[in-house]
Amino acid sequence: IFDGIETPADNVLDKTVPYADISLTPYEYNIQKSETLLEEAGWKKSNSSKFRQKNGQELKITLSYNSNNPIDKTIGEYMQGELAKIGINLELQGEEEQANRDRMKAGKFQIVFNISWGKPYDPQSFLGGMRNPVYGDYLAQQGLKDKKEIDTAILNALESTDEAKRKEYYKFVLTRLHEEAVYIPITNERNRAIFSSKVKNVGFEISKYEVPMYNMDVE
């Protein structure tokens, strides 16, 4: 889909982000293990349907995405095909960007696309938003038994001036979210620029939202 432009993400935050370089075992691609877990959970295959069923209910999950973003649609279609291999019906629900954002904030979704901010904003911005209904993270984590502990650790990390303690707080939060598989990391997003060969010194600032025009020259 990205033709090598973006790299696969194993964790919700890239290891280059401050406090995110911690040892976490990535989830492997294992169809057989996936099918075993589904069978153990009671979702069985049947001859009458290509998708698994349990108590007469089909295993269907809805992925909501911003229809103005063609990449999201392409990723969704790829995931749809992958999940169909193990008997899960992934339904794609595309909608206008603001409607999709409103859905996230209200928590009216099963799976939805989201992004982190990267440096220099993270991990503070991304994790700080988990404590309140902002982008869907808060509501996506409501089923976690230790949600209160996670929120407290985030607040402690934001307030603490002790570097060692901050590392431990962030490590606890990132580890718990990884263990509970709240997020399915896809890629590490990269800025891209298309420009004429006449333009020299094209580059980026730390923030992807800043374009250093002052460094550029035209031959």
C-alpha distance (Angstrom), angle and dihedral (degrees) to the residues before:
residue distance angle dihedral
I1 . . .
F2 3.83 . .
D3 3.82 96.1 .
G4 3.81 91.4 -136.1
I5 3.81 95.4 -53.6
E6 3.80 92.6 114.6
T7 3.80 126.3 39.0
P8 3.82 125.4 -129.3
A9 3.81 114.3 -96.3
D10 3.80 119.0 -137.6
N11 3.82 95.3 176.8
V12 3.79 133.9 40.4
L13 3.83 89.8 -113.3
D14 3.80 123.6 36.1
K15 3.80 115.9 -113.5
T16 3.81 90.0 -116.4
V17 3.81 88.7 68.4
P18 3.84 111.8 95.2
Y19 3.83 113.8 -93.8
A20 3.84 91.3 6.3
D21 3.82 97.9 96.1
I22 3.79 95.3 99.8
S23 3.80 132.1 133.8
L24 3.79 109.4 -96.3
T25 3.79 124.2 156.4
P26 3.82 110.2 -125.5
Y27 3.78 118.0 -128.8
E28 3.78 109.4 -104.4
Y29 3.79 125.8 -131.3
N30 3.79 100.4 -110.5
I31 3.80 119.2 154.5
Q32 3.81 94.1 -179.2
K33 3.81 92.5 53.6
S34 3.81 90.3 47.2
E35 3.78 91.6 53.3
T36 3.81 91.4 47.3
L37 3.82 91.4 53.0
L38 3.81 91.2 48.6
E39 3.81 91.5 49.3
E40 3.80 91.2 49.7
A41 3.81 89.6 50.4
G42 3.81 90.1 55.6
W43 3.83 99.3 -104.6
K44 3.80 103.3 136.0
K45 3.78 133.5 -172.5
S46 3.79 118.7 -122.3
N47 3.77 136.2 -169.0
S48 3.80 91.4 -124.2
S49 3.81 96.7 60.5
K50 3.81 138.5 33.3
F51 3.81 88.7 -140.5
R52 3.80 128.6 69.2
Q53 3.78 121.4 -103.0
K54 3.80 137.6 -159.2
N55 3.80 123.9 -170.0
G56 3.80 88.8 -12.5
Q57 3.81 93.3 -53.2
E58 3.80 122.1 120.5
L59 3.80 118.3 -127.8
K60 3.80 98.7 -115.5
I61 3.80 126.9 157.2
T62 3.81 124.8 -174.7
L63 3.79 120.6 -138.1
S64 3.81 112.2 -160.4
Y65 3.80 117.6 -157.2
N66 3.79 143.5 169.2
S67 3.81 105.3 -95.7
N68 3.82 89.5 -157.5
N69 3.81 88.3 67.8
P70 3.83 110.8 73.3
I71 3.82 92.0 -169.8
D72 3.81 91.7 60.7
K73 3.79 90.0 52.4
T74 3.80 91.9 49.5
I75 3.81 92.5 48.9
G76 3.80 89.3 47.5
E77 3.79 92.3 53.0
Y78 3.80 90.5 49.2
M79 3.82 91.4 50.3
Q80 3.79 89.0 46.9
G81 3.79 90.4 58.3
E82 3.80 93.8 44.9
L83 3.81 94.7 50.2
A84 3.80 91.5 46.3
K85 3.82 87.3 63.4
I86 3.81 89.6 67.7
G87 3.80 95.9 38.6
I88 3.81 102.1 -95.0
N89 3.79 119.1 134.9
L90 3.81 107.4 -143.1
E91 3.79 109.2 -165.3
L92 3.82 115.8 -158.2
Q93 3.80 118.1 -140.7
G94 3.80 113.3 -172.1
E95 3.79 120.9 -172.5
E96 3.80 141.3 159.9
E97 3.81 114.8 -70.9
Q98 3.81 98.3 -107.8
A99 3.80 92.0 46.4
N100 3.80 88.7 51.4
R101 3.83 91.4 50.1
D102 3.80 90.9 48.7
R103 3.81 89.5 51.3
M104 3.80 90.9 52.2
K105 3.79 93.8 49.2
A106 3.81 91.7 48.0
G107 3.80 91.8 47.4
K108 3.80 92.2 -125.7
F109 3.79 96.1 143.7
Q110 3.79 142.4 87.1
I111 3.81 97.4 -155.2
V112 3.79 125.3 1.4
F113 3.80 136.9 170.8
N114 3.78 118.6 -107.6
I115 3.80 137.7 165.2
S116 3.77 136.5 -148.5
W117 3.80 120.5 -132.2
G118 3.80 101.8 -124.6
K119 3.77 124.7 -153.9
P120 3.00 133.5 16.1
Y121 3.81 92.7 16.3
D122 3.79 101.2 47.2
P123 2.94 148.2 118.8
Q124 3.82 86.1 14.8
S125 3.82 98.6 54.3
F126 3.80 98.6 40.7
L127 3.80 96.2 45.1
G128 3.81 94.2 37.0
G129 3.81 89.4 59.2
M130 3.80 90.3 58.3
R131 3.80 92.1 73.1
N132 3.82 94.4 65.3
P133 3.84 136.8 35.1
V134 3.82 97.4 -90.6
Y135 3.82 113.2 120.8
G136 3.78 101.6 0.2
D137 3.81 98.0 -87.6
Y138 3.80 93.0 108.5
L139 3.80 93.8 53.5
A140 3.81 93.4 40.0
Q141 3.81 88.4 60.2
Q142 3.80 98.2 47.3
G143 3.80 92.8 102.5
L144 3.80 93.2 59.8
K145 3.80 114.0 108.3
D146 3.80 92.0 -143.3
K147 3.81 98.1 42.8
K148 3.82 90.3 125.4
E149 3.81 91.3 52.3
I150 3.81 90.3 49.2
D151 3.81 91.8 51.0
T152 3.80 91.2 47.2
A153 3.81 91.5 50.4
I154 3.81 90.7 50.6
L155 3.80 91.3 51.2
N156 3.80 91.3 46.7
A157 3.80 90.7 50.9
L158 3.80 91.3 51.1
E159 3.80 92.8 48.8
S160 3.80 102.1 37.6
T161 3.81 121.4 99.6
D162 3.81 91.8 -170.6
E163 3.82 107.4 101.1
A164 3.80 94.8 -156.6
K165 3.80 92.4 50.9
R166 3.81 92.0 46.8
K167 3.81 89.6 55.2
E168 3.80 91.3 51.4
Y169 3.81 93.4 48.0
Y170 3.80 92.7 50.4
K171 3.80 91.7 43.8
F172 3.81 90.8 53.7
V173 3.82 93.1 50.4
L174 3.81 96.4 44.7
T175 3.80 92.0 44.9
R176 3.81 94.3 50.4
L177 3.81 93.1 47.7
H178 3.80 89.6 49.1
E179 3.81 94.2 47.9
E180 3.80 91.7 49.6
A181 3.84 91.4 45.5
V182 3.79 92.0 -133.3
Y183 3.80 88.5 155.7
I184 3.79 132.7 40.4
P185 3.83 104.4 -149.3
I186 3.80 112.5 -145.9
T187 3.80 113.3 172.0
N188 3.77 142.7 -16.9
E189 3.79 102.1 -112.0
R190 3.81 118.1 -130.0
N191 3.77 133.1 -163.6
R192 3.79 114.7 -118.8
A193 3.80 131.0 -163.3
I194 3.79 130.8 -165.1
F195 3.80 114.3 -161.0
S196 3.79 144.5 151.9
S197 3.80 119.1 -91.9
K198 3.80 86.1 -120.5
V199 3.81 89.9 69.7
K200 3.80 113.3 84.2
N201 3.82 134.2 -165.4
V202 3.81 94.9 26.3
G203 3.79 111.2 170.9
F204 3.79 147.0 127.8
E205 3.76 138.5 -100.7
I206 3.82 123.2 -129.8
S207 3.81 88.2 -91.6
K208 3.79 114.9 63.6
Y209 3.79 89.1 -143.8
E210 3.80 93.4 65.0
V211 3.81 121.4 77.9
P212 3.84 112.6 -165.5
M213 3.78 98.2 -139.7
Y214 3.81 89.6 161.8
N215 3.82 90.4 71.3
M216 3.79 95.4 52.8
D217 3.80 127.7 95.2
V218 3.79 133.5 -173.9
E219 3.78 120.1 -139.9
